[in-house]
């Protein structure tokens, strides 16, 4: 039996909202028994885009993360539901029974990802089903179909030949909020854009007052001694991303110019501004 899962590439998401619109089109006022009742027109986001803004002017980075039901192996909603109102299919998809779950509002509050919604009219908790009615017809989820940048990758996690399985095993994909410890089956690539910090800056040659291109920049983690190296681009810019809170040093080196070292006590994203290199 297959195990359905998804990998989401944050770097590919352009916030076009095609996934959101397609989900709403598929489920608003449409009934797919025994898996889901019609989604209301407003108030529910079975797939939603969470915006993360990092840094300050003039160095700001923005990323968007599609968030949907994580189809967890250890789903709290299943444990909280009465009379089997929430269950896991053999393929790993978690389903809220649209008949048995009527009146069980407490199911909504069990999800730490906040992706279960309450339908006031139907008195029913609702969420993403991975478009299981489409899977049974040999299709893939609607959000995956419409993503123009192919940021959403769907497949069988138990199939070693599938793309999702390869990405998870490669270590490139990781779960969002592993501290919840509920074994989600939705993974993310480049999650650091939501959870980590960056250090950036711009180098300038003092004698020419021009952007300092191809300057060697070395970042040292003072806690671990680990280093990273890059070179400035044609605008003199450089950056190190995916950093934890801590103490770092940034060293700039270029032939013919004195090296410069800057200590950084990183607590939030840091733009070092223009760094002047002189003889």
N, C-alpha and C positions, 0 to 999 in steps of 0.2 A: 504493500500500500504506500502511496506517495504521501509526502508531508509538504503541504503548501506553505510557501513563504515568499517574502519580498525583500529586495535590496533597493534602497533609495540613495541615489547619488546626489548629494547636496550641491555639489559644484555644477551639476547640469541643470538644476532647477532655476527657471527664469521668472518664477512667480506669474506665469501667464494665466493661472487659474483654470486651465482647461480641465484638469482632473476634478476640481470642485464643481464646475458647471456640468460636466458629464455625469457625475454622481447624482447631482440634483435632478438632472433630466431623466436619469434611469429610475430613480426611486420616488420622486414626488408624484403622489397620486397613483402610484403603481403598486400592485399587490403581488408578491411572489411567495405564496404559501408552499411549503410550511416554514419558510426561512425568514420572511420579513413582511411586515405590514407597510402600507404606504407611508412615506416620509412626509412630514408637514412641509409647507412651502418655506416657512421661516423658522429660524431658531436651532436648526440641527446642522452639524458639519461632520458628516461621516468621514470625510477627508478634509483637512484644514491646513492652511499654510501659516506656519508660525514664523514671524519675522524676527531676526536677530541683528541688531545694529551694534557694531563694535568701533571703538576709537572715537576721536573728536576731530573737529575741523582743524587742519585741512586733510586729515588722513582718516577716512571713514570707510568701513567695510560693512556690507549688508549681505546677509544670507537668508534663504528661506528654506524651511523644513516642512515637507508634507507629513502630517501626523494623522494616523488612522488607527483602528483597532490593531493591536500588536499580536493578536491570536496567540496569547501566552499559553505555554504548557502548564503553568501553575496559576491559572487565572483566578483572581479573587472573586470575580463575578460568579463563577461556577459554584464556588464554595458558599456564597451568600444566598444563592437562589434556592427557593423552595420547590419541592416536587419536580426536580429536574427541569426547571424552567430555562436554565442555561446549560448547554452541554457541548462537548467537543466531539466533532465527527472523527471518523477514523483517519481522515486526511489532515487532521490538526486544526481545522477551522472551527472557531467558537461561534455557536449560534444561540441567539436569544429566541426562544419559542414564542411567537407572537400571540399565542393563545394562553399558554401556561403562565407567562410572565405578567399578565394583566394585573395591575394593582401593586406590583412589587417594585415600588419606587426606590427602595434602599439599594437595589442593584446598581443604580446610577453612581452612588457615592463610593462604591467599592473599587472603582478603577482609578489607579494613581495617575494614569495618563489623561484622565478626564475626556474620554472618547465615547462614553455612553451617555445618551441624551434621553430626556423624559418627554414623551408625547402626551401632553395634557389632555387633548381631546380623546385619545384612545386609552389613556391611563396605562401607558406601555413604555418600558425602557427599550431603546433602539440603538443600533450601531452598524458599522461596516460589516458586511458578510463575505468580503472578498468576491462579491458577485457570484456566489455559489450557484445560483440558477443558470448563469452563463457558463460556468465551468462544466456543469453537467451536460451542456450542449457542445462541449469541445472548444469553447472560446476562452479568452482571458478576461480579467476584470476590466471594466469600462475605463477606469482611470489610466490603466496601463496602455490600453488601446489608443487613447487620444493624446498622450504626452508627446509633444513635438520634439522634445530634446532627449527623449528616451531616458529620463531620470528615474523612472520606475521600472524595475526588473522583477518579473514574477516567474516562479517555477517550483520545481520539486527539490526541496532541501535534501532529500534522501537519495537523489540521483546524482552520483559523482560527476556525471557528464553535463549536468545542467549549469547554466551560467550563475544562478544564485548560489548553488552549492560550491562552485569554484571560488566565487568571491568571498564567501564566508570562510572557507578553509584557508584562503590566502592571507587572512588577517586584515584585509583592507576594509572589511565591513564589520561594524560593531553595533551593539545594542544601545539604545537611548535609555539613560538612567539605569545602569546595571545594578545600582544600589537597591532597586525595588525587589530584585531577586525573584522574579516571577517568570523568567525564561521566555521572553518574547520571541516571535518568529518573523519580526520585521527588523531589518538591519539597515545601517546607514554607512555610507562612504563619506569621508571628510567631515565627520561629526565634530572635529575640532573647531570648525567655524561657528559652532554653537556653544562649545563648552570650554574652549581654551583662550589664551591671550596672545597678543603679538607685540613685537617691538619693531619699529620702522624709523627711517630717517632719510635725509638727503645730504649728500656730500657736495661741497663746492670748493674749487681751487681759488685760494685767496688772490694769487697773483694775476689771474686772468678773469676772475669773477664769473667763471663759467661752471656748468655742471660737471662734476667729477665722475667721468665714466670709467668703468673697469677697475675701480678701487677694490682691493680685497678687504672684506669685512668678516671678522671672526666673532662669533658669540660664544662665550664661556658660561656654563652653569656653575656658579660658585659652590653650590651644594654637592654636585656630583663630579665636577671637573670635566664633564662632557663638553665638546665643542662642535659648532656648526660653522661652515664657511660659505660665503656667497660673494658675488661681485656686484658693484653698482651698475644700474642700467644706464642708458644714454641720457637720462635726466638726472643722474646721480642718486637715484633712489635705491633703497634696499629694504628688506623686511625679513623677519624671522617669525613664523607663525606656529601655532600649536604648543604654546608654552604654558607652564604652570606658574602659579604665584611663587616668587622667590627672588634671589639676588643673582644678577648677571653682570657681565662686563662685555662691552662692545668695543672691538679694536679695529681701527681703519688704517690700512697700509697702502702706500703707493710710492713707487720709485721716484726719488727726487723730492719727496715731501716727508716731513716728520710724522711718525705715527701718532695717532690720537686714541686714547682710551677713555671710555665713558662708563661709569658704574651706574647700574639701574636696579633699584629696589622695586621689582615688578609686583604691583598689587592690582592694577587694571591695565588695559591696553595702553601702550606708550608710544607716542610719536616724538622723536628726539629733535625734530626740527631740522634746520640747516646746520650742518657741521662743516666748519671751515678748515681746510688743510693748508698749511703754510710750510715754508722751508724749515 
